[in-house]
Amino acid sequence: MNFIGQISYIVVLAAATLAGRQEPATPESVKTDTSSQYVLGPDDQIKIWAFGVEEITDKPVRIAPGGYIDLPLLGRIRAAGLTVEELRAELLKQLAREVREPKVSIDIVEFGSQPVSVMGAVNHPGIHQLGGRKTLMEVLSLAGGLRQDAGSRIKISRPIERGQVPLATAQLDPTGKFSVASVDVKAMMSAAKPADNILIQPHDVITVPEAEVVYVIGEVRKPGAFVLNDRNSVSVLQALSMAEGLGATPAPQDSRILRSVPGNTERKQIPVDLKKVLVGKAEDMNLRADDILFVPSSTGKKAVARALEAAIQTTTGIIIWRHPRL
């Protein structure tokens, strides 16, 4: 299991352990449960239990977009912006006019007012409900944890009216409307920077980019894309090792690195004599993110060119290199 896989496992396991320690809320316990401090908002659904008031008792009520609920006997009452305990106190006050010694409990049936978007390389991307105070790692757990191809940094974007993201990396985006910051996952999980596991706020956007990769194609045992994780580069020999070595009929002396050129749709060719590199007679060059290491076959030149174009097209979805006239 690689580093990202270990993180995903730890995140989900920790959340499951915490969940296992929580007791279900009941009308008697909801007043002291942490949900009593949850700030209600539009689209939250609550269930109100009022002793001796059948018209209200055990009836699910959804908070309207304007923030109000309508209850028999009591009419229109503002709920959004109040904690569960504050709403309970208000209902007790209102019911005291109708009922002697009223008793009220409130349970949250469905959270709907604290959306947070989790995008990118997570197992369940989309909009999730915070349902109270949750840290960055707890929200990633809601999204099913990080995928195997997740990058090493996570970006958090927050509407500026909700304040700056409380991280040293925070800065305004070009529009000035969002505070944007990034977190190093490895540093956070290794306890080097535990404070980076910040509380997430409603309407935050968490983006987990895919990790940068290098490609090894051609006459190797396991062609494909290989994740850099927290590395900026790998050497040619390291990439060849990831591809499990040379294939059956290689021409390693004619290998090439195909590198993207900014502003150009075609790739630059960098000759690599893998035969000499393997015996230490040539430099073991570094591959950058998105580089392609191509190891040709010892067959004819035209066949090599066709194989190269086909391999690139299969690996990246488009032909991104054109061979010179052979």
N, C-alpha and C positions, 0 to 999 in steps of 0.2 A: 504494500500500500504506500503510495507516494505521500508527500507532505500535505497536499490539498485533500487527499482522501482521508488522512488522519484527522485533519481539522474538521471535515464534514462529520466524521464519526463522533468526535468529541463533542461538537456542537449539539448534535441530535441526542446523544446519550445524556449530556448534562441537562438538556431541556426535559427529557423524559424522566430523569431522576427527580428534578424539581417538581414536575407535575405529579409524580407519584406521591409526593409528600403532602400535597394539598388535599384538604377535606372538602367535600361538596358543600356549597352554601345552602342553608335552610332559612326559613323565615326568622328563626330565633338567632341564627349566627350571622346573618347578613349585616347587622349593625356593627359588628366588630371585625368583619372580614375586610381585607384590603380593598375590595370592590366598593366599600362604602365611601372611599375617598376618590373614586373614579368620577371625573367630570363628564356629565352627560351632554349629549349633543344630538343634532338632527339625525334621524334614521336609526338611532338606538331604540331597541325594543325592551320594555320593562314589564314586569308583572307586579302588581300591587296587591298586597293582602291587608285588608282593613277589617279588624275584628268587629263582627256584628253588622257590617254594611255589605249585604249580599250584592248590591248593584256594582260594587267596585271589586270585591274580593276575587282574586285569582283570574282576573281578566287581562290578557296581554295588551299592552298599549304601545304604539309606535310614536315616537316624538316627531312631530311634523317639521317640515323644512323651516318654518318660522320659529321653531324652538318650543312650541306649546303642546300640551296634551289636554284633551277634553274628557272630563270625568263626570259620571252621574252625581247629582247633588252639589258638586263643587264647581262644575263648569270648566272654563278655560284657565289653565294654570301653566306658567312658564316653568319649563324643566331644563332646557339647554343652559349651560353655564353653571349649573348647580351640581355639587357632588350628590351622590346617592343619599348621604346622611342629611345634607341640607334640604333636599327635596322631601325627605321623610319628615323633617321638622316642620316644613311648610304645610304638608298635608295634615299633620297633627293639629296645627294651628287652625286650619280651615275646618277640619272635622269636629273640633271642639265646639263649634257653633251648632252642630247637628247631632252629635253623639256624646254621651257622658263617658268620660275617661277613655278616649279613643286609643286604639293600639294599631300601629302600622308597621309593616315590613315591606321592603322593596327588593326584588331580585332582577338582575339583568339577564334577559332572555337571549338577546342578540346584540352584538356590538356592530355599529354601522357608521359611527361618526369619527373614527380615527384611522383613516386609510393611510397606508404607506406603500409606495411602489418599490418593488424589488425586481430589478431587470438584469439581464445578462446571463452569466454562467452559473446559475443556480438550478436546482432540480425542479422547482416549481415557481417560475417567475410569474409576476402579476401583482395585483393589488391585494394586500393583506390588512387585516384589522389589528391594531395594537392591543386593544382591550385593556388599557391601563399602561403602567410603566414597564417598558421593555428596553433592554440594551441592544446594541448592534448585533451581538452574537445571538441573542434570543430571536431577533427578527430574521436573521439568516436561517435559524432553525425553523421558523414558520415557513420559510421558502424551501424547506427540504434540504438545506445545507448546500455547500459549494460543490460544483461539478469537478470532475477530475481535470478538466482543461481550464479551470479558473485561474486568472492571473493572481499576482502576489499583492496587488493593491486594490482597495475598494474605494469608490468615490461616493460621497454623501452630498446631496444638494438640498438646500432648505430655503423656502421663501423668506426674503429678508425681513418681512414684517414679523416673523417669528424669532428674529434674532440671528446672530452669527452661530455657525456650527462651532462648538467649544473645543476646537483643535488648533494646534500651532500652525497647521498647513492651510487653515481657512483663509479664503479670499473671495472678493466679489467677482461674479461672472461679468463678461463684457456689457451686459444689459444693466447691471447694477441691481437686478431684481432678486438674485439668489446668492446665498453664501455657499461656497463649494469647498470641500476639503477632501483629503484622501487619507487612508489608513493602510499601514503596512500590516498585513494579516499575520505574517510570521512573527513580527515583533510583539504584536498584541497577544498572540497565543503562547509565546515563549515566556511571557511575564516581563519582557524587556520594557514594554509600554502598556501595562494593563489599563492605564487611564484612557487609552484610545477606545476602549469598549464603552462608548458614551451612550447615554439615554437617547433613544430615537423619538422624534416628535411627529404628530400627525402631519401628513402631507409631505414628509421627507421623501426624497427619491434616492434609493440605494442602487448603485450600478456596479456590477461585478464584471469587468471586461474579461474576455478570453485571454489566456496566456499567449505570449508571442511564441512563434514556432519557427523551426527550420525544416526544410524538406530534404530528404535523401532519396533519390530515384535512380533508376537504371539497373545496372548489373550488381545488385546487392541482395542479400537474403531476405531482408524485411524492409522494402521501400515504404515511405510514408512521411507523415508530419510528426515532429518530435518537439515536445513542450520545453521551453527554456526555463519555466518557473521563475525563480528570482534571479537567474543569471542573465546578463546582458548579451552573452555570446557563448558559443562552444567552439572548440577547435575542430578541424576537419577529422582528425582521428577519433575524437569523442563522438562526433556525429556518425562516423562509420561504425563505431562500436554500438551505438543505439540501433543502427540498421543491421546489427548482427554480422557484420563483415561482408566481404566480397562474395559475389555470386559465382556461378559455374564458369562463365566465359567472359571475364572482365578484361578491359583494356585500361588498367588503372593509370598508366602514364598519360592518357589522353583525357583525364577527368577535368571537369570545369565547375567553377562556381558561377551561378547566374544570379546577378544582384540587381535589384530595382534601382532605377535612376530617377530622382525627383523630377517631375515634369515631363517624363518620357514613358511611353507605354511599352517600350522594349527594354530588355534587360542587358546589362553589361556582362561580357564574358571574361572570366578570370581563369586562365589555365592553371591546372594543378597536376603535378606529376605525383600521383598517389603512390606509385611504385617506389619513388625515392623517399617520400615522406615516411612510408612504412618502415624503411631501414635507416631512418635518421639522416639522410643525405640531402633533405630539402626541408624548408620551413613548414611547420605544422600551422597553417594559417587559421585565423579565427573566422567563424561564420557569424554573421549578424542575423537579427530577427528577419524572417521572410526570405533569407537566402535559400537557394536551391543548389545542393551538391549533386552533380550528375556524373555517374560512373558508366561510361559507354561499354558496349559489348565489343568483343574482338572480331565481330562480323564486319561486312563491308561498310564504307562510309555512308552510303545512301540509306542503308538499313538503320544505321546508328541515328541519322538525322530524323528518320521517320519515327523511330522508337522514342527519341527525345521529345519530339512534338506531342506524340500520343501520351507519353508519361506526364508531361507538364499539363496537358489538357485534362487528364484524369485527376491529377492531384489538386489543381487549383481552379478548375472549372472553365478556364479560358486559355488560349494559346498566348503566352506572354513572352515568348522568345522566337525570333526567326533566325534560322541557321543561314550562314553565308552560302553562296553557290558552291556546290561540291563538284 
